[in-house]
Amino acid sequence: MHSTITIASIILLSFAPATFGNNNFAGLAVSNSIGGSSSYSCRSQAQWKQVANDAKAQGFKALRILGFDCNALDMASSAAAAAGLQIMAGIFAQSQFAELCVDSFSNDVQTFRNAYNKYGAGRYIGLTIGNEVADSVGNIMAKVYDVRGYLGSVGVHTPVSTVHTWVEIRDNPQLCGADFVGANAHAFYDGGVGSGQAGDFVFKTVRPALQKACPGKKIYITETGWPSRGANNGKAVPSIADERNALLNINCACRDDTSVSVFAFEYDDQLWKSNDNERSFGPEGVTPPPPLSDASMNPSILYKKLLYLTTKHAQPSGLEEILAIRSSDAIHAWGHNYLISRNPLLADRMDNEAFKAHLLSTGPYIGDSTSKVHAVTIDEYQRTAVLHMSYFLRPAKSDEIVEQDLIWTIKFTDDEDVEKILIKETVEFIDAAASSRLGEIIRSIHGEIAENVRGGITLRGF
């Protein structure tokens, strides 16, 4: 269960749906293999539908696939069509083209032709021939031109190119010769920089180099991301926090510079790959949970309702949705009696209007945020829930990200009609040390925090 980059306030920021709330990425790269499997295992149609729905909910506009094995092109296209997404399709080749099976490659070209006719020209933003192919530039481009020429002759006019590392394209401008430029650019491997400079790497190092090598060409950064596990690479450190930081940084850079289109890499962890770095590019390093038991696959109507409200509390679309799931007399408060006794600004029991004012008042102090739900426990009998999650908060005008690891306890109304149940109380048990650090950063940049502000950022000295 994930949440994403968001806007507004400490709580409101981190509540929006999964790793990219204001999503400025053009698309999301997706493996044909299911996430979390130690062997390469094909996704089903239902799993592709989930991928597309997740991508749509997170604000992505397109999916990139890197091969047509597993019937991936048809299933991904079907799922994308249902979700209103486009596809960057890729015929896979990594060895020299002369070593490829001619029939297999030709079959892939025909597979794309059939998909184009089935799902329409508008479904595909591009077709790539190979991904970082270990062949001469001349051989690569000859194959690209051959495929493009054939498809054009049968009425398929999707833009065609190849994908290579940005360094290879920079050093071999012949790779710019097709309909667009497709470049893989990972700050972790190429940049010698920390996660906080990942956006600058893509837009201040890679982009100008590609625009110089390929003047006038449409440029796609076909994959960029950051691993959550594995060995360090100089200044580049793989961790969950660094992965979030890198994705946040790249996302912000995409917002500020729209001259190139960037695909985030990748949808989920791929454990069949060769090392921990390669395996852990899935958002926030989260591996899908094991299959549910029979009992958990058949929850009661009440359980579903309480889980729905808890999930919306953690992942609302905005302030209005937060208030819509709360009863008219709902209360918000903070936990930890000793902490509260030492900090009167945490003693408030807020009604909805005060809670709304609290969210709005903290917004100006927070630049961006990601969040992650660790666990949810539902008690149907007592109509309560416990929500454990982390907020990764970057104060406005600061590069530092602070993890706020906290617990929410939630109580629900006693309505007999399950559909009418709402949240009646939320209690927030904050990390005092993290809150104090946030406040310290904010005061160093913005001066004293306004007197009307409540919550963790008011703490000092922990």
Secondary structure as GFF3:
##gff-version 3
##sequence-region A 1 462
A	DSSP	alpha_helix	10	15	.	.	.	ID=ss1
A	DSSP	beta_strand	27	29	.	.	.	ID=ss2
A	DSSP	alpha_helix	45	57	.	.	.	ID=ss3
A	DSSP	beta_strand	62	64	.	.	.	ID=ss4
A	DSSP	three_ten_helix	69	71	.	.	.	ID=ss5
A	DSSP	alpha_helix	72	83	.	.	.	ID=ss6
A	DSSP	beta_strand	86	91	.	.	.	ID=ss7
A	DSSP	three_ten_helix	97	99	.	.	.	ID=ss8
A	DSSP	alpha_helix	102	119	.	.	.	ID=ss9
A	DSSP	three_ten_helix	121	123	.	.	.	ID=ss10
A	DSSP	beta_strand	124	131	.	.	.	ID=ss11
A	DSSP	alpha_helix	137	153	.	.	.	ID=ss12
A	DSSP	beta_strand	160	165	.	.	.	ID=ss13
A	DSSP	alpha_helix	166	171	.	.	.	ID=ss14
A	DSSP	three_ten_helix	173	176	.	.	.	ID=ss15
A	DSSP	beta_strand	181	184	.	.	.	ID=ss16
A	DSSP	alpha_helix	187	190	.	.	.	ID=ss17
A	DSSP	three_ten_helix	195	197	.	.	.	ID=ss18
A	DSSP	alpha_helix	198	200	.	.	.	ID=ss19
A	DSSP	pi_helix	201	206	.	.	.	ID=ss20
A	DSSP	alpha_helix	207	213	.	.	.	ID=ss21
A	DSSP	beta_strand	219	224	.	.	.	ID=ss22
A	DSSP	alpha_helix	240	256	.	.	.	ID=ss23
A	DSSP	beta_strand	261	265	.	.	.	ID=ss24
A	DSSP	alpha_helix	276	279	.	.	.	ID=ss25
A	DSSP	three_ten_helix	283	285	.	.	.	ID=ss26
A	DSSP	alpha_helix	301	314	.	.	.	ID=ss27
A	DSSP	alpha_helix	319	324	.	.	.	ID=ss28
A	DSSP	beta_strand	326	334	.	.	.	ID=ss29
A	DSSP	alpha_helix	337	342	.	.	.	ID=ss30
A	DSSP	three_ten_helix	344	346	.	.	.	ID=ss31
A	DSSP	alpha_helix	352	362	.	.	.	ID=ss32
A	DSSP	three_ten_helix	363	365	.	.	.	ID=ss33
A	DSSP	beta_strand	366	379	.	.	.	ID=ss34
A	DSSP	beta_strand	384	395	.	.	.	ID=ss35
A	DSSP	beta_strand	402	412	.	.	.	ID=ss36
A	DSSP	three_ten_helix	418	420	.	.	.	ID=ss37
A	DSSP	beta_strand	423	429	.	.	.	ID=ss38
A	DSSP	alpha_helix	432	446	.	.	.	ID=ss39
A	DSSP	three_ten_helix	456	458	.	.	.	ID=ss40
###
